[in-house]
Amino acid sequence: MMPWNRRYSLASYLRSALWVAPVLAVVVSMAVKRLSEVLAAWLVAGGVYDRRTGFWGIDETEAHSLLERIFTLNLSCLVFAFGSMLVAIQVASGQYTPRVIATTLLRDRVIRLIVGLFAFGMLWANRTLIELGQMREVPQLQVFLASIFGLASLVAFIVLIDYGARSLRPVSLVQRVGQQGMAVIKQVYPALLGQARTHRPQPTADADGLPDVPTRVIYHKGKSAIVLALHLDGLAGAAQRAGCVFEFAPQVGDFVGMDEPLFYVYGNAGAIIDDRVRGMVAFGAERTMEQDPMFAFRIEVDIALKALSAAINDPTTAVLVIDQLQRMLGMVGKRALHDNKIRDGSGQPRLILRTPNWEDYVHMCFREIRQCGAGSLQIERRLRAMVQQLLATLPAQRHPALHVERELLDLEVQREHMFKQDSALARIPDSQGLGGAAGAPGMRGHAPAAQTRH
């Protein structure tokens, strides 16, 4: 059987490959062609449909002209769709971050379906043209269906222009990344806080009676690459059958070089086949979100940093990013960040792996944006509003890390603003960055006393 990591890589590749839709369109067009022939025979036998006049009674010259126009229309739309994708990739990579290409643009189902429709309509028109030259009579039903598919392609082309323009807006991209991040968070951390253990010790071999020194080390073979995902159930099952414990040396999202440690094995290491264990780790050239919720935060932060750069200088886009970071961080804070051990039914640890903790997520959301946005009233006020909102909605055990970020934000404001009026304004929480109502519910106590409203 194909190893798990190859199946995973193949599935991930197919989800982001644009050629899949046109290839599927070929298969679908062949199947629909057979169905149309059966339907035409059934309609003729029932007296509902006349083979010569059909629905329109179109002659051979008119049918040939119509089919050529439909073929040209679909071919032009197909070329435009792929050309637009190349432009969109260049714009998104330069304006936002290259990380959105594989995770968002290439996996867009709407674009893939529309491209498939263009290919289907072109193939159908071409096939009908061939039949028209071989038959003595016009295939009326096929020509009628070709016109329907051509009209659908024209509508889809207009929809594609509108959809593409909307998808490339900053708010659309950051929202889509945020939605994907929320889904991954729910998958990786299914239990809410209080429903599962929240204590997360660092990986130590002796925490469960394991020896300090591993019995054997399994090294990475093949090309150096980034860890995309692990077959958690497969690794835990293999360790249980062998009577040992695996400790995964890197972390999901880490770069692993050739001959670097991949697993530390404790216990009965002689029953382990190295290649089978390696086959349960998926590698790739770029991180993905499937088992790496931190990557969604990384993409959002990269967009904010690019917006705050001197070349672009667009703090409003960074504020839109902070909106999504607040959503995702609020969800992470309410969920049980499971410990780093996967156990079998008897409670014995079988797989030890490192995962981000609460402080890691908080640092990701605040530190770089605060440093790059230093001196920007929008960023300082929006980050403060984010802290205040999370403090109001998350349990007390999540508060210490947020208090640290608020203290650092105060120090940043004190350093960047020489005038006390600017400093006072920067300390007001504002969910819009700058321009929102001062003294929002739950935040009034944090506005400066000198702030008044008229």
C-alpha positions as CSV (number, residue, x, y, z in Angstrom):
1,M,0.0,0.0,0.0
2,M,1.0,3.6,-0.5
3,P,2.5,5.1,2.6
4,W,0.4,7.5,4.6
5,N,2.6,10.5,3.9
6,R,2.4,10.0,0.1
7,R,-1.4,9.7,0.3
8,Y,-1.5,12.9,2.3
9,S,0.8,14.8,-0.1
10,L,-1.2,13.6,-3.1
11,A,-4.5,14.7,-1.6
12,S,-3.0,18.1,-0.6
13,Y,-1.6,18.5,-4.1
14,L,-4.9,17.7,-5.8
15,R,-6.7,20.2,-3.6
16,S,-4.5,23.0,-4.9
17,A,-3.9,21.9,-8.5
18,L,-5.8,24.0,-11.1
19,W,-5.5,21.3,-13.8
20,V,-7.8,18.9,-11.9
21,A,-10.9,20.9,-12.9
22,P,-10.3,20.7,-16.7
23,V,-9.4,17.0,-16.5
24,L,-12.6,16.3,-14.6
25,A,-14.5,18.3,-17.2
26,V,-13.2,15.9,-19.8
27,V,-14.6,12.9,-17.9
28,V,-17.9,14.7,-17.1
29,S,-18.4,15.7,-20.8
30,M,-18.0,12.1,-21.9
31,A,-20.5,10.9,-19.4
32,V,-23.0,13.7,-20.2
33,K,-22.6,13.0,-23.9
34,R,-23.7,9.4,-23.4
35,L,-26.6,10.6,-21.3
36,S,-27.7,13.1,-23.9
37,E,-27.8,10.4,-26.6
38,V,-30.0,8.2,-24.4
39,L,-32.2,11.1,-23.5
40,A,-32.6,12.0,-27.2
41,A,-33.6,8.5,-28.1
42,W,-36.1,8.3,-25.3
43,L,-37.7,11.7,-26.3
44,V,-37.9,10.5,-29.9
45,A,-39.5,7.2,-28.9
46,G,-42.0,9.0,-26.8
47,G,-43.0,11.4,-29.5
48,V,-41.8,14.4,-27.5
49,Y,-38.9,15.4,-29.6
50,D,-38.4,15.4,-33.4
51,R,-34.8,14.4,-34.3
52,R,-34.7,16.7,-37.4
53,T,-36.3,19.9,-36.0
54,G,-35.5,19.4,-32.3
55,F,-36.2,22.4,-30.1
56,W,-35.1,25.1,-32.6
57,G,-35.2,23.5,-36.0
58,I,-31.7,24.8,-36.7
59,D,-30.0,23.9,-40.0
60,E,-26.5,22.8,-40.5
61,T,-25.0,26.2,-41.4
62,E,-26.5,27.9,-38.4
63,A,-25.5,25.0,-36.1
64,H,-21.9,25.2,-37.3
65,S,-21.7,28.9,-36.8
66,L,-23.3,28.7,-33.3
67,L,-21.0,25.9,-32.2
68,E,-17.9,27.8,-33.4
69,R,-18.9,30.9,-31.4
70,I,-19.5,28.8,-28.3
71,F,-16.1,27.1,-28.7
72,T,-14.4,30.4,-29.1
73,L,-16.2,31.9,-26.1
74,N,-15.2,29.1,-23.8
75,L,-11.7,29.1,-25.0
76,S,-11.3,32.8,-24.5
77,C,-12.9,32.6,-21.0
78,L,-10.5,29.7,-20.1
79,V,-7.5,31.7,-21.2
80,F,-8.7,34.8,-19.4
81,A,-9.3,32.7,-16.2
82,F,-5.8,31.3,-16.1
83,G,-4.3,34.7,-17.0
84,S,-6.2,36.4,-14.3
85,M,-5.0,33.8,-11.8
86,L,-1.4,34.6,-12.6
87,V,-2.1,38.3,-12.1
88,A,-3.9,37.6,-8.9
89,I,-1.0,35.5,-7.6
90,Q,1.5,38.2,-8.4
91,V,-0.7,40.9,-6.7
92,A,-1.4,38.8,-3.6
93,S,2.3,37.8,-3.3
94,G,3.6,41.4,-3.6
95,Q,0.8,43.2,-1.7
96,Y,0.0,40.8,1.0
97,T,2.1,37.6,1.5
98,P,3.1,34.6,-0.7
99,R,1.6,32.3,1.9
100,V,-1.9,33.1,0.7
101,I,-1.2,31.6,-2.7
102,A,-1.3,27.9,-1.8
103,T,-3.6,28.2,1.2
104,T,-6.3,30.5,-0.3
105,L,-6.1,31.3,-4.0
106,L,-5.2,27.9,-5.5
107,R,-7.8,26.1,-3.3
108,D,-10.7,28.3,-4.2
109,R,-13.6,26.1,-5.1
110,V,-15.5,28.8,-7.0
111,I,-12.6,29.5,-9.4
112,R,-12.0,25.8,-9.9
113,L,-15.7,25.1,-10.7
114,I,-15.8,28.0,-13.2
115,V,-12.7,26.9,-14.9
116,G,-14.1,23.4,-15.1
117,L,-17.3,24.8,-16.7
118,F,-15.3,26.7,-19.3
119,A,-13.4,23.5,-20.2
120,F,-16.6,21.5,-20.2
121,G,-18.4,23.9,-22.6
122,M,-15.4,24.1,-24.9
123,L,-15.1,20.3,-25.1
124,W,-18.9,19.9,-25.6
125,A,-18.9,22.4,-28.5
126,N,-15.9,20.8,-30.1
127,R,-17.4,17.3,-29.9
128,T,-20.7,18.4,-31.3
129,L,-18.9,20.1,-34.2
130,I,-17.2,16.8,-35.0
131,E,-20.5,15.0,-35.0
132,L,-22.0,17.7,-37.1
133,G,-19.4,16.9,-39.8
134,Q,-19.9,13.2,-39.6
135,M,-23.7,13.0,-39.5
136,R,-26.2,13.6,-42.2
137,E,-28.5,15.5,-39.9
138,V,-28.0,18.1,-37.2
139,P,-27.7,16.7,-33.6
140,Q,-30.4,19.0,-32.4
141,L,-30.4,18.1,-28.7
142,Q,-26.6,18.4,-28.5
143,V,-26.6,21.8,-30.2
144,F,-29.4,23.0,-27.9
145,L,-27.4,21.8,-24.9
146,A,-24.2,23.5,-26.3
147,S,-26.1,26.8,-26.4
148,I,-27.2,26.3,-22.8
149,F,-23.6,25.6,-21.7
150,G,-22.4,28.6,-23.7
151,L,-24.9,30.8,-21.9
152,A,-23.9,29.4,-18.6
153,S,-20.2,30.1,-19.4
154,L,-21.0,33.7,-20.3
155,V,-22.8,34.1,-16.9
156,A,-19.9,32.4,-15.1
157,F,-17.4,34.7,-16.8
158,I,-19.2,37.7,-15.4
159,V,-19.4,36.1,-12.0
160,L,-15.7,35.3,-12.1
161,I,-14.8,38.9,-12.8
162,D,-16.9,40.1,-9.9
163,Y,-15.8,37.3,-7.6
164,G,-12.1,37.8,-8.4
165,A,-12.3,41.5,-7.7
166,R,-14.0,40.9,-4.4
167,S,-11.6,38.1,-3.4
168,L,-8.5,40.3,-3.8
169,R,-9.7,42.9,-1.4
170,P,-7.7,42.9,1.8
171,V,-10.8,42.3,4.0
172,S,-11.7,39.3,1.9
173,L,-8.3,37.7,2.1
174,V,-7.9,38.2,5.8
175,Q,-11.4,36.9,6.5
176,R,-10.8,33.8,4.4
177,V,-7.6,33.0,6.2
178,G,-9.3,33.7,9.5
179,Q,-12.2,31.3,8.7
180,Q,-9.8,28.6,7.7
181,G,-7.8,29.2,10.9
182,M,-11.0,28.9,13.0
183,A,-11.8,25.6,11.4
184,V,-8.3,24.2,12.1
185,I,-8.4,25.4,15.7
186,K,-11.7,23.5,16.2
187,Q,-10.2,20.4,14.7
188,V,-6.9,20.4,16.5
189,Y,-8.4,21.5,19.9
190,P,-11.9,20.0,19.9
191,A,-12.5,20.3,23.7
192,L,-13.4,23.5,25.5
193,L,-11.5,24.7,28.5
194,G,-12.5,22.8,31.5
195,Q,-13.5,19.7,29.5
196,A,-10.0,18.3,29.3
197,R,-6.6,18.6,30.9
198,T,-5.0,22.0,30.4
199,H,-1.7,21.4,32.0
200,R,0.9,21.1,29.3
201,P,4.3,19.9,30.5
202,Q,7.3,20.2,28.3
203,P,8.4,16.9,26.6
204,T,10.4,15.0,29.2
205,A,11.2,11.4,28.9
206,D,11.0,10.6,32.6
207,A,7.6,12.2,33.3
208,D,5.9,8.8,32.9
209,G,8.7,6.5,34.0
210,L,10.6,6.6,30.8
211,P,14.4,6.5,30.7
212,D,16.4,9.7,30.3
213,V,18.2,8.4,27.2
214,P,16.3,7.1,24.2
215,T,16.7,3.5,23.1
216,R,17.1,4.4,19.5
217,V,16.9,7.5,17.2
218,I,15.2,7.4,13.9
219,Y,16.7,10.0,11.5
220,H,15.1,11.8,8.6
221,K,16.0,10.4,5.2
222,G,15.4,12.0,1.8
223,K,15.2,15.7,1.0
224,S,15.2,18.3,3.6
225,A,11.7,19.7,4.0
226,I,9.1,21.1,6.4
227,V,6.9,18.9,8.6
228,L,3.3,19.3,7.4
229,A,1.4,16.7,9.4
230,L,1.6,13.5,11.4
231,H,-0.5,10.3,11.2
232,L,-1.2,10.5,15.0
233,D,-3.4,7.4,15.2
234,G,-1.0,5.4,13.1
235,L,2.0,6.4,15.2
236,A,0.3,5.7,18.5
237,G,-1.0,2.4,17.3
238,A,2.5,1.3,16.0
239,A,4.0,2.3,19.4
240,Q,1.4,0.4,21.3
241,R,1.9,-2.8,19.2
242,A,5.7,-2.6,19.7
243,G,5.4,-1.7,23.4
244,C,7.4,1.5,23.1
245,V,7.0,5.3,23.1
246,F,7.8,7.7,20.2
247,E,8.9,11.3,20.9
248,F,8.7,13.4,17.8
249,A,11.8,15.6,17.7
250,P,10.7,18.5,15.6
251,Q,7.3,20.3,15.7
252,V,4.7,20.5,13.0
253,G,5.8,23.4,10.8
254,D,9.5,22.9,11.5
255,F,12.2,22.5,8.9
256,V,14.0,19.2,9.1
257,G,17.3,18.6,7.4
258,M,18.5,15.2,6.0
259,D,19.9,12.9,8.7
260,E,18.5,15.1,11.5
261,P,16.6,13.3,14.4
262,L,13.0,12.6,13.6
263,F,11.9,10.3,16.4
264,Y,13.4,9.3,19.7
265,V,12.2,5.8,20.6
266,Y,11.9,4.6,24.3
267,G,11.4,1.0,25.1
268,N,11.2,-1.9,22.7
269,A,12.9,-0.3,19.7
270,G,13.8,-3.5,18.1
271,A,10.3,-4.1,16.9
272,I,10.1,-0.8,15.0
273,I,10.7,-0.6,11.2
274,D,12.2,2.8,10.5
275,D,10.7,3.3,7.1
276,R,7.2,2.6,8.3
277,V,7.5,5.2,11.0
278,R,9.0,7.8,8.5
279,G,6.0,7.0,6.3
280,M,3.7,8.5,8.9
281,V,5.2,12.0,8.6
282,A,4.2,14.2,5.7
283,F,6.8,16.7,4.4
284,G,6.5,19.5,2.0
285,A,8.1,22.7,0.7
286,E,5.7,25.0,2.5
287,R,3.6,24.9,5.7
288,T,-0.1,24.1,5.5
289,M,-2.9,24.6,8.0
290,E,-4.2,21.0,8.3
291,Q,-2.5,20.3,11.6
292,D,-0.8,23.7,12.1
293,P,-3.2,26.3,13.5
294,M,-0.3,28.6,14.2
295,F,0.3,28.9,10.5
296,A,-3.0,30.7,10.1
297,F,-1.8,33.3,12.7
298,R,1.5,33.5,10.9
299,I,-0.2,34.3,7.6
300,E,-2.4,37.0,9.2
301,V,0.6,38.6,10.9
302,D,2.7,38.5,7.7
303,I,-0.1,40.5,6.0
304,A,-0.1,43.0,8.8
305,L,3.7,43.4,8.7
306,K,3.6,43.9,5.0
307,A,0.9,46.6,5.4
308,L,2.9,48.3,8.1
309,S,6.1,48.3,6.0
310,A,7.5,51.7,4.8
311,A,6.9,50.6,1.2
312,I,3.1,50.1,1.6
313,N,2.3,52.0,4.8
314,D,-1.3,50.8,5.1
315,P,-2.2,50.6,8.8
316,T,-5.9,50.2,8.1
317,T,-5.2,46.8,6.5
318,A,-3.3,45.9,9.6
319,V,-6.3,46.8,11.7
320,L,-8.4,44.4,9.6
321,V,-5.9,41.7,10.3
322,I,-6.0,42.4,14.1
323,D,-9.8,41.9,13.8
324,Q,-9.2,38.3,12.6
325,L,-6.4,37.7,15.1
326,Q,-8.8,38.7,17.9
327,R,-11.3,36.2,16.7
328,M,-8.8,33.3,16.5
329,L,-7.0,34.1,19.7
330,G,-10.4,34.3,21.5
331,M,-11.2,30.9,20.2
332,V,-7.8,29.4,21.2
333,G,-8.2,30.9,24.7
334,K,-11.5,29.2,25.3
335,R,-10.3,25.8,24.2
336,A,-8.2,23.2,26.0
337,L,-4.7,23.2,24.6
338,H,-4.1,19.5,25.1
339,D,-0.9,18.2,26.6
340,N,1.9,16.9,24.5
341,K,1.3,13.2,25.1
342,I,-1.0,10.9,23.1
343,R,-2.0,7.9,25.2
344,D,-3.5,4.5,24.6
345,G,-6.6,3.1,26.2
346,S,-4.8,2.1,29.3
347,G,-3.4,5.6,29.8
348,Q,0.2,4.8,28.8
349,P,1.9,7.5,26.7
350,R,2.6,6.4,23.2
351,L,3.5,9.6,21.3
352,I,5.2,12.7,22.7
353,L,5.2,15.8,20.5
354,R,5.6,19.6,21.0
355,T,2.6,21.9,20.3
356,P,2.3,25.7,20.8
357,N,1.0,26.9,24.2
358,W,-1.2,29.9,25.1
359,E,1.8,32.2,25.4
360,D,3.1,31.3,22.0
361,Y,-0.2,32.3,20.4
362,V,-0.3,35.6,22.4
363,H,3.3,36.4,21.3
364,M,2.5,35.7,17.7
365,C,-0.5,38.1,17.7
366,F,1.1,41.0,19.5
367,R,4.8,41.3,19.5
368,E,5.8,41.8,15.8
369,I,2.7,44.0,15.0
370,R,3.4,46.2,18.1
371,Q,7.0,46.6,17.1
372,C,6.3,47.4,13.4
373,G,3.3,49.6,14.2
374,A,5.1,51.6,16.9
375,G,4.0,55.2,16.8
376,S,0.8,54.4,14.8
377,L,-2.3,55.5,16.7
378,Q,-4.4,53.0,14.8
379,I,-2.3,50.1,15.8
380,E,-1.8,51.1,19.4
381,R,-5.5,51.7,20.0
382,R,-6.6,48.6,18.2
383,L,-4.1,46.4,20.0
384,R,-5.3,47.8,23.3
385,A,-8.9,47.2,22.4
386,M,-8.0,43.6,21.5
387,V,-6.4,43.1,24.9
388,Q,-9.4,44.6,26.7
389,Q,-11.9,42.5,24.8
390,L,-9.9,39.3,25.4
391,L,-9.6,40.1,29.1
392,A,-13.4,40.6,29.3
393,T,-14.2,37.3,27.5
394,L,-11.5,34.8,28.5
395,P,-11.1,32.9,31.8
396,A,-8.7,34.3,34.4
397,Q,-6.0,31.7,33.7
398,R,-5.5,33.3,30.3
399,H,-5.1,36.9,31.7
400,P,-1.4,37.0,32.8
401,A,0.0,36.8,29.2
402,L,-2.5,39.5,28.1
403,H,-1.5,41.8,31.0
404,V,2.2,41.5,29.9
405,E,1.2,42.6,26.4
406,R,-0.7,45.6,27.7
407,E,2.3,46.7,29.8
408,L,4.5,46.4,26.8
409,L,2.0,48.5,24.8
410,D,2.1,51.2,27.5
411,L,5.9,51.3,27.4
412,E,5.8,51.5,23.6
413,V,3.3,54.4,23.7
414,Q,5.5,56.2,26.3
415,R,8.6,55.8,24.1
416,E,7.0,56.8,20.8
417,H,4.8,59.8,21.7
418,M,6.5,63.0,23.0
419,F,3.3,65.0,23.5
420,K,1.0,64.0,26.3
421,Q,-2.1,64.6,24.1
422,D,-0.9,62.0,21.6
423,S,0.0,59.6,24.4
424,A,-3.4,60.0,26.0
425,L,-5.1,59.3,22.7
426,A,-3.0,56.3,22.0
427,R,-4.1,54.8,25.4
428,I,-7.8,54.7,24.5
429,P,-9.0,51.3,23.3
430,D,-10.7,51.6,19.9
431,S,-11.9,48.6,17.9
432,Q,-11.7,50.6,14.7
433,G,-8.1,51.8,15.4
434,L,-8.8,55.5,15.1
435,G,-12.3,57.0,14.7
436,G,-14.4,54.7,16.9
437,A,-16.4,55.9,19.9
438,A,-14.2,56.5,22.9
439,G,-15.2,54.7,26.1
440,A,-16.7,51.7,24.5
441,P,-18.7,49.3,26.8
442,G,-16.4,47.4,29.1
443,M,-13.5,49.8,28.3
444,R,-14.6,53.1,29.8
445,G,-12.3,52.8,32.8
446,H,-9.3,52.6,30.6
447,A,-9.8,56.0,28.8
448,P,-7.8,59.0,30.1
449,A,-9.6,61.2,32.5
450,A,-9.1,64.2,30.3
451,Q,-11.0,62.6,27.4
452,T,-14.4,64.3,27.0
453,R,-17.3,63.9,24.6
454,H,-19.4,66.7,23.1
